Amino acid sequence: MQTILKSNKYIYEIKHSKFIGFLSYTDSKETSDAFLNTLHKKFPNATHIVYAYRFSNGQYRFSDANEPKNSAGKPLYNVINKRELYNVTIAVIRYFGGVKLGIGGLVRAYSHIASELIKTSIINELIKSYKCNLIIDYSSYNDFKNYIKSKNEISILNEQFEELIHLNIICSTEIYSIIKKLRYIKDFKKTDTIYFAF
């Protein structure tokens, strides 16, 4: 299971039509919708805004955005599927140039854009991981931060400094097993299982 680490953009012109393709890391429908809404605001005069997404939970969707049926969104999705990518959204802005490309021409154009976006992206493995809450005292905080710096498969989402320090983290299953054994952790709870690229 793979994903991309960095958003990407690709511009393609054919027979006076201009296509602007975007590839973004999105791990839920909410993050994908936010990404697509940003594009709708940025390109209000686009003829079409076609998209496809797929997430690690198996959810996927594609839209032709008023292009002929299965000529646009499905080709984008097919490239995502063929490359075995998850937690990504591809969106393509099209400005119609007055010359019809035909269904075959559209399929080739959208497939080409998706392939180029992925080809020029950094691909990384999605690792089975856990979202966790943990509590630690101030005297052990620096030890824990140093531990995190020495490991790749852990990321802090949020820190709250109260009487004790409350942390929300994502960590690989391997790191989870190690943290469970750290004596200075006051409380440690798994809240969700996800696939994540560190």
C-alpha positions as CSV (number, residue, x, y, z in Angstrom):
1,M,0.0,0.0,0.0
2,Q,1.5,3.3,-1.1
3,T,0.8,7.0,-1.1
4,I,2.4,10.3,-2.1
5,L,4.4,12.5,0.2
6,K,4.1,15.8,-1.6
7,S,1.4,17.6,-3.7
8,N,2.0,17.9,-7.4
9,K,0.8,20.0,-10.4
10,Y,1.0,19.3,-14.1
11,I,-0.2,21.4,-17.1
12,Y,-1.2,19.9,-20.4
13,E,-2.5,21.5,-23.5
14,I,-4.1,19.7,-26.6
15,K,-6.2,21.2,-29.4
16,H,-6.6,24.5,-27.6
17,S,-8.0,22.9,-24.4
18,K,-5.9,23.5,-21.3
19,F,-5.8,20.9,-18.5
20,I,-4.3,21.7,-15.1
21,G,-3.8,18.6,-13.0
22,F,-3.3,18.4,-9.2
23,L,-2.4,15.5,-7.0
24,S,-2.7,15.8,-3.3
25,Y,-2.4,13.6,-0.2
26,T,-5.9,13.2,1.3
27,D,-6.7,10.6,4.0
28,S,-10.5,11.1,4.2
29,K,-13.5,12.4,2.3
30,E,-13.4,15.5,4.5
31,T,-9.8,16.4,3.5
32,S,-10.5,15.5,-0.2
33,D,-13.6,17.7,-0.2
34,A,-11.6,20.6,1.3
35,F,-9.0,20.2,-1.4
36,L,-11.7,20.1,-4.1
37,N,-13.5,23.1,-2.7
38,T,-10.2,25.1,-2.8
39,L,-9.9,24.3,-6.5
40,H,-13.5,25.3,-7.2
41,K,-12.8,28.7,-5.6
42,K,-9.5,29.2,-7.4
43,F,-10.8,28.2,-10.8
44,P,-14.5,29.4,-10.9
45,N,-14.6,29.7,-14.7
46,A,-13.3,26.2,-15.4
47,T,-15.3,24.2,-17.9
48,H,-14.9,21.0,-15.9
49,I,-13.3,20.1,-12.6
50,V,-12.8,16.3,-12.8
51,Y,-11.6,14.2,-9.9
52,A,-10.9,10.8,-8.4
53,Y,-9.9,9.7,-4.9
54,R,-9.1,6.5,-3.0
55,F,-8.4,6.0,0.7
56,S,-6.8,3.3,2.7
57,N,-10.2,2.3,4.2
58,G,-11.3,1.1,0.7
59,Q,-13.5,4.2,0.0
60,Y,-13.2,5.7,-3.5
61,R,-15.1,7.9,-5.9
62,F,-14.6,9.6,-9.2
63,S,-16.6,12.2,-11.1
64,D,-16.6,13.1,-14.8
65,A,-17.9,16.6,-14.0
66,N,-20.1,16.7,-17.1
67,E,-17.6,15.3,-19.5
68,P,-19.0,12.3,-21.4
69,K,-19.6,9.3,-19.1
70,N,-16.4,7.4,-18.0
71,S,-14.2,9.6,-20.2
72,A,-12.5,11.6,-17.4
73,G,-13.0,10.6,-13.7
74,K,-12.8,6.9,-14.3
75,P,-9.4,7.2,-16.3
76,L,-8.0,9.1,-13.3
77,Y,-9.2,6.5,-10.9
78,N,-7.8,3.7,-13.1
79,V,-4.3,5.2,-13.0
80,I,-4.6,5.5,-9.1
81,N,-5.7,1.9,-8.9
82,K,-3.0,0.6,-11.3
83,R,-0.3,2.3,-9.3
84,E,-1.8,0.9,-6.1
85,L,-2.0,4.3,-4.5
86,Y,-4.2,5.2,-1.5
87,N,-5.0,8.4,0.4
88,V,-4.8,10.5,-2.7
89,T,-7.0,12.8,-4.7
90,I,-6.3,13.7,-8.4
91,A,-8.3,16.7,-9.7
92,V,-8.0,18.1,-13.2
93,I,-9.2,21.6,-14.2
94,R,-10.2,21.8,-17.9
95,Y,-10.7,24.9,-20.0
96,F,-12.4,23.8,-23.2
97,G,-10.7,25.2,-26.3
98,G,-13.5,24.8,-28.8
99,V,-12.3,21.6,-30.4
100,K,-13.9,18.3,-29.2
101,L,-11.4,15.6,-28.4
102,G,-13.8,12.7,-28.5
103,I,-14.2,10.1,-25.8
104,G,-11.0,8.3,-26.8
105,G,-9.1,11.6,-26.8
106,L,-10.5,12.5,-23.4
107,V,-9.6,9.2,-21.9
108,R,-6.0,9.5,-23.2
109,A,-5.7,13.1,-22.0
110,Y,-6.9,12.4,-18.4
111,S,-5.0,9.2,-18.2
112,H,-1.8,11.0,-19.3
113,I,-2.2,13.8,-16.8
114,A,-2.7,11.3,-13.9
115,S,0.3,9.2,-15.0
116,E,2.5,12.3,-15.2
117,L,1.4,13.6,-11.8
118,I,2.2,10.3,-10.2
119,K,5.4,9.8,-12.1
120,T,6.9,13.0,-10.9
121,S,5.8,12.5,-7.2
122,I,7.6,11.1,-4.2
123,I,5.9,7.7,-3.4
124,N,6.1,6.2,0.1
125,E,4.7,3.1,1.8
126,L,1.6,3.4,4.0
127,I,2.3,1.6,7.3
128,K,-0.3,0.2,9.6
129,S,-0.3,2.6,12.5
130,Y,-2.2,3.6,15.6
131,K,-3.5,7.0,16.8
132,C,-2.8,7.1,20.5
133,N,-3.2,9.4,23.6
134,L,-0.6,9.3,26.2
135,I,0.1,11.2,29.4
136,I,3.6,12.0,30.7
137,D,5.0,14.1,33.5
138,Y,7.3,17.1,33.0
139,S,10.4,15.4,34.3
140,S,10.2,12.7,31.6
141,Y,9.2,14.9,28.7
142,N,12.7,15.6,27.4
143,D,13.5,11.9,27.5
144,F,10.4,11.1,25.4
145,K,11.1,13.9,22.9
146,N,14.7,12.6,22.5
147,Y,13.2,9.1,22.0
148,I,11.0,10.5,19.2
149,K,13.9,12.2,17.5
150,S,15.7,8.8,17.3
151,K,12.7,7.0,15.6
152,N,11.2,7.5,12.2
153,E,7.8,5.9,12.6
154,I,6.2,8.3,15.2
155,S,4.6,11.7,14.9
156,I,3.1,14.1,17.5
157,L,-0.3,15.5,16.4
158,N,-1.0,17.6,19.5
159,E,0.5,18.5,22.9
160,Q,-1.4,20.0,25.9
161,F,0.6,21.2,28.9
162,E,-1.5,20.9,32.0
163,E,-0.7,19.4,35.4
164,L,0.7,16.6,33.3
165,I,1.5,16.6,29.6
166,H,-1.1,15.1,27.3
167,L,0.1,14.0,23.8
168,N,-1.8,12.8,20.7
169,I,0.5,10.8,18.5
170,I,0.5,8.5,15.5
171,C,3.0,5.6,15.6
172,S,3.7,2.4,13.8
173,T,2.6,-0.9,15.4
174,E,6.3,-1.6,16.2
175,I,6.8,1.7,18.0
176,Y,3.5,1.2,19.8
177,S,4.8,-2.0,21.3
178,I,8.0,-0.2,22.5
179,I,6.1,2.8,24.0
180,K,3.9,0.5,26.0
181,K,7.0,-0.7,27.8
182,L,8.4,2.7,28.7
183,R,8.1,3.0,32.5
184,Y,7.7,6.8,32.6
185,I,4.5,6.8,30.5
186,K,1.6,7.5,32.9
187,D,-1.2,6.5,30.6
188,F,-1.3,5.2,27.1
189,K,-4.4,4.4,25.0
190,K,-4.9,3.4,21.4
191,T,-7.8,5.4,19.8
192,D,-7.7,4.3,16.1
193,T,-6.0,2.1,13.6
194,I,-5.0,3.8,10.3
195,Y,-2.5,3.6,7.5
196,F,0.1,6.4,7.6
197,A,3.2,7.5,5.7
198,F,5.9,8.7,8.0
